[in-house]
Amino acid sequence: MNSLVDLPGKLPSLPALRAFEAAARLGSGARAAAELFVTPGAVSHQIKSLEAQLGYPLFGREGRGLVLTPEGKRLAQVVNRLLVGVAQELAAIKREHETPRLTVTALSSFSARWLTPRLGRFIEDHPEIELWVQSSTTLERLGGPGGIDLAIRMGSGQWPGVHAEHFFDECFMVVASPRLAGGLPSHPAELAGRPLLRAAGEPWKPWFELAGLPWAEPGQGLIFSDSGLLVQAAVDGQGIALARRSLAQDDVAAGRLVQLFAQTLPFHWSYWLVTPNPPPHRPVLQTFIDWLREQIRPSIL
């Protein structure tokens, strides 16, 4: 570690550097003052003292706004990077001395039918961890203090600005309640005339083709915007569903649903574990990711 004693000159004060960084980033002494909860005069005083110590101006004026000089631009980049680093490290140190907290988001259907039923096992194994689970379809607020630590998402895995690790592949299977009115079909051709359930954007026609059925897409019946609701409708005996395997597998294992045929249709999207880029070094996050991967090993996935 380098010693500050060996550096030439006296370092500026932290209040002066904070005032300068805020004014440089926001382009306004008044906005910097509002962010720092001080008066505009206090910000101006800190910047003037910094300029006096350095011996050259850091700002010029352009209309009512502040414009950085070349020296100011150089210093602003360094100070911003250092202050952000200090804030992040302080937050990391604080977390180490607090109850380990993890915030996870997933699609509502996946949360309800796959993730939530398994979380009790995680808390039993790790009672010291506080786990927050949210339903979301976006990657906003990923990373940073108070943000999302992990997002479980379905897609191609090609999202800009994040780190995505493959979780598992998905496929569709045909399921129905064992108490379905009219009995269960034993051959795909016996689906003719039966109530066929599907989710929006997840048509039956590709599965028909896989099963050797030259049928068009059904033009009537129930269509659900949420794949989890589709599975629940099948459990309730409302029809025969083309369901994502991950969402229906627990109901099949419990006998609430029956997989009718061996044919399964691969989905063109997979599930991914998404974290900030670069991935943060947080033992509690890695513990949860390792646990998630353990959950898919004994399943039918």
C-alpha positions in Angstrom: 0.0 0.0 0.0 1.4 3.4 -1.0 1.8 6.0 1.7 0.1 9.4 1.3 3.1 10.9 3.1 5.2 10.2 0.0 2.8 12.2 -2.3 3.8 15.8 -3.1 1.5 18.5 -1.7 -1.5 18.3 0.5 -4.6 16.4 -0.5 -7.8 18.4 -0.9 -10.5 17.9 1.7 -13.3 15.4 1.2 -16.0 18.0 1.3 -14.3 19.9 -1.5 -13.9 16.9 -3.6 -17.6 15.9 -3.1 -18.8 19.4 -4.0 -16.6 19.4 -7.1 -17.7 15.9 -8.2 -21.4 16.7 -7.8 -21.1 20.0 -9.7 -19.1 18.4 -12.5 -21.5 15.6 -12.9 -24.7 17.7 -12.7 -23.4 20.8 -14.5 -24.8 23.1 -11.8 -23.8 24.3 -8.4 -27.4 24.6 -7.4 -28.2 21.0 -8.3 -25.0 19.8 -6.6 -26.1 21.7 -3.4 -29.5 20.0 -3.5 -27.9 16.6 -3.8 -25.5 17.2 -1.0 -28.1 19.0 1.2 -26.0 22.2 1.5 -26.4 25.7 0.2 -25.2 26.8 -3.2 -22.9 29.2 -1.5 -21.2 26.3 0.4 -20.6 24.4 -2.9 -19.2 27.5 -4.5 -16.9 28.0 -1.5 -15.6 24.4 -1.6 -14.9 24.6 -5.3 -13.1 27.9 -5.0 -10.9 26.6 -2.2 -10.1 23.5 -4.3 -9.2 25.8 -7.3 -7.0 27.9 -5.0 -5.2 24.9 -3.7 -4.6 23.5 -7.2 -3.7 26.9 -8.7 -5.9 26.6 -11.8 -9.6 26.9 -12.6 -11.8 23.8 -12.8 -14.9 25.4 -14.3 -15.9 28.0 -16.8 -19.3 29.5 -17.4 -21.6 28.8 -20.3 -24.9 30.7 -19.9 -26.2 29.7 -16.6 -24.4 26.3 -16.5 -20.9 25.2 -15.5 -18.5 23.9 -18.0 -15.4 21.9 -17.0 -12.0 23.1 -18.1 -9.6 20.4 -19.6 -8.0 20.1 -16.1 -11.5 19.9 -14.5 -12.5 17.0 -16.9 -9.4 15.0 -15.9 -9.9 15.5 -12.2 -13.7 14.9 -12.5 -13.1 11.4 -14.0 -10.7 10.4 -11.2 -12.7 11.8 -8.3 -15.9 10.2 -9.5 -14.3 6.8 -9.9 -12.7 7.1 -6.4 -15.9 8.3 -4.6 -18.0 5.6 -6.2 -15.4 3.0 -5.2 -15.4 4.3 -1.6 -19.2 4.2 -1.5 -19.4 0.7 -2.9 -16.7 -0.6 -0.5 -18.4 1.0 2.5 -21.7 -0.6 1.5 -19.9 -4.0 1.1 -18.3 -3.7 4.6 -21.7 -2.7 6.1 -23.3 -5.8 4.5 -20.7 -8.1 6.0 -21.7 -6.9 9.4 -25.4 -7.1 8.8 -27.8 -10.0 8.3 -27.0 -11.4 4.8 -29.7 -10.1 2.5 -30.5 -11.3 -1.0 -33.0 -9.8 -3.4 -34.1 -12.1 -6.3 -36.6 -11.5 -9.1 -38.3 -14.0 -11.5 -41.3 -14.1 -13.8 -44.5 -14.4 -11.8 -45.3 -17.8 -13.3 -41.9 -19.2 -12.5 -41.9 -17.8 -9.0 -45.3 -19.2 -8.2 -44.9 -22.7 -9.7 -41.2 -23.5 -9.5 -39.2 -21.2 -7.2 -41.5 -20.5 -4.3 -42.4 -24.2 -3.5 -38.6 -24.8 -3.1 -37.6 -21.8 -1.0 -38.5 -23.4 2.3 -35.7 -25.8 1.8 -33.2 -23.0 1.3 -34.3 -21.1 4.4 -34.1 -24.4 6.4 -30.5 -24.8 5.3 -29.6 -21.1 5.6 -31.7 -19.6 8.3 -29.2 -16.7 8.7 -30.0 -15.3 5.2 -32.8 -12.8 4.6 -34.3 -13.5 1.1 -36.5 -11.1 -0.7 -38.4 -12.5 -3.7 -40.0 -10.1 -6.3 -41.9 -10.7 -9.5 -40.6 -8.8 -12.5 -40.0 -9.0 -16.2 -37.3 -6.4 -16.6 -33.6 -6.1 -15.6 -33.9 -2.7 -14.1 -32.2 -2.0 -10.7 -29.9 -5.0 -11.2 -26.9 -4.5 -8.8 -25.9 -1.6 -6.6 -27.0 -0.8 -3.1 -30.7 -1.7 -2.5 -30.9 -3.2 -6.0 -31.6 -6.7 -7.4 -28.9 -9.2 -6.8 -30.1 -12.0 -9.1 -32.8 -12.1 -11.8 -34.0 -15.5 -13.2 -35.1 -14.8 -16.7 -36.3 -16.6 -19.8 -34.8 -15.7 -23.2 -31.8 -16.0 -25.4 -29.3 -14.9 -22.7 -28.1 -12.0 -24.8 -28.9 -8.9 -22.7 -26.6 -5.9 -22.8 -24.7 -4.8 -19.8 -25.3 -7.9 -17.6 -23.8 -11.3 -16.9 -26.0 -14.3 -17.8 -25.3 -17.9 -16.9 -27.4 -20.7 -18.5 -29.7 -22.3 -15.9 -31.7 -24.9 -17.8 -33.5 -25.5 -21.1 -37.3 -25.5 -21.3 -39.8 -27.6 -23.3 -43.5 -28.1 -23.6 -45.5 -31.1 -22.7 -49.2 -32.0 -22.9 -50.9 -32.3 -19.5 -54.3 -32.7 -18.0 -56.1 -33.4 -14.7 -56.6 -37.1 -14.0 -60.2 -36.1 -13.3 -60.7 -34.5 -16.7 -64.3 -34.7 -17.9 -64.6 -37.3 -20.7 -61.4 -39.2 -19.6 -57.8 -38.9 -20.7 -56.9 -39.4 -24.4 -54.4 -42.2 -25.0 -53.2 -41.1 -28.4 -52.5 -37.6 -29.8 -55.2 -38.0 -32.5 -57.8 -38.2 -29.6 -57.2 -34.6 -28.9 -59.6 -33.7 -31.6 -62.7 -32.0 -30.2 -61.2 -31.7 -26.7 -60.8 -28.3 -25.0 -57.2 -27.3 -25.6 -55.6 -24.7 -23.4 -52.6 -22.6 -24.3 -50.6 -19.5 -23.3 -50.3 -16.5 -25.5 -47.3 -16.9 -27.8 -47.1 -20.6 -27.2 -49.1 -22.3 -30.0 -50.2 -25.9 -30.3 -49.3 -26.2 -34.0 -45.6 -27.0 -33.6 -46.5 -29.8 -31.1 -49.1 -31.1 -33.5 -46.4 -31.4 -36.2 -44.1 -33.1 -33.8 -46.8 -35.7 -33.1 -47.5 -36.2 -36.8 -50.9 -34.4 -36.8 -51.6 -32.2 -39.9 -53.8 -29.9 -37.8 -54.1 -26.1 -37.9 -53.8 -24.0 -34.7 -56.9 -24.1 -32.6 -59.1 -21.1 -33.3 -61.1 -21.1 -30.1 -60.8 -22.0 -26.4 -59.0 -20.5 -23.5 -55.7 -18.5 -24.0 -53.8 -17.3 -21.0 -51.4 -14.4 -20.8 -49.7 -16.0 -17.8 -48.3 -19.5 -18.2 -48.8 -20.2 -14.5 -52.5 -19.6 -14.9 -52.6 -22.0 -17.8 -51.2 -24.8 -15.6 -53.7 -24.0 -12.8 -56.5 -24.2 -15.3 -55.4 -27.6 -16.3 -55.2 -28.7 -12.6 -58.7 -27.4 -12.2 -59.9 -29.7 -15.0 -60.7 -26.9 -17.5 -59.0 -28.7 -20.4 -55.8 -30.2 -21.8 -52.8 -27.8 -21.7 -49.6 -27.4 -23.6 -47.5 -26.4 -20.6 -43.9 -25.5 -19.9 -42.4 -28.5 -18.2 -40.8 -26.5 -15.4 -44.2 -25.0 -14.4 -46.1 -28.3 -14.5 -43.6 -30.8 -13.2 -44.5 -30.5 -9.5 -48.1 -31.0 -10.3 -47.3 -34.1 -12.3 -45.1 -35.4 -9.5 -47.9 -34.8 -7.0 -50.6 -36.5 -9.2 -52.5 -33.3 -9.8 -51.7 -33.5 -13.5 -50.8 -36.3 -15.9 -48.4 -36.1 -18.8 -50.4 -37.5 -21.6 -47.8 -38.3 -24.3 -44.1 -38.8 -24.5 -43.6 -36.1 -27.1 -42.0 -33.0 -25.7 -41.4 -29.8 -27.8 -38.2 -27.9 -27.1 -38.7 -24.2 -26.4 -36.4 -21.8 -28.3 -35.7 -19.9 -25.1 -34.0 -21.1 -21.9 -33.8 -19.9 -18.3 -30.9 -17.8 -17.3 -29.3 -16.6 -14.0 -28.6 -12.9 -14.5 -26.4 -10.8 -12.4 -24.6 -7.4 -12.8 -21.5 -7.4 -15.0 -18.9 -8.0 -13.7 -20.6 -10.4 -11.2 -20.2 -9.2 -7.6 -18.1 -11.2 -5.2 -20.8 -12.0 -2.6 -20.7 -15.3 -0.9 -24.4 -15.2 -0.1 -25.2 -14.8 -3.8 -23.0 -17.7 -4.8 -24.6 -19.8 -2.1 -28.0 -19.2 -3.5 -26.9 -19.8 -7.1 -25.3 -23.1 -6.1 -28.5 -24.1 -4.3 -30.6 -23.3 -7.3 -28.5 -25.5 -9.5 -28.9 -28.3 -7.0 -32.7 -28.1 -7.3 -32.7 -28.9 -11.0 -30.6 -32.1 -10.6 -33.3 -34.3 -9.0 -36.1 -32.9 -11.2 -37.3 -34.2 -14.5 -35.4 -31.3 -16.2 
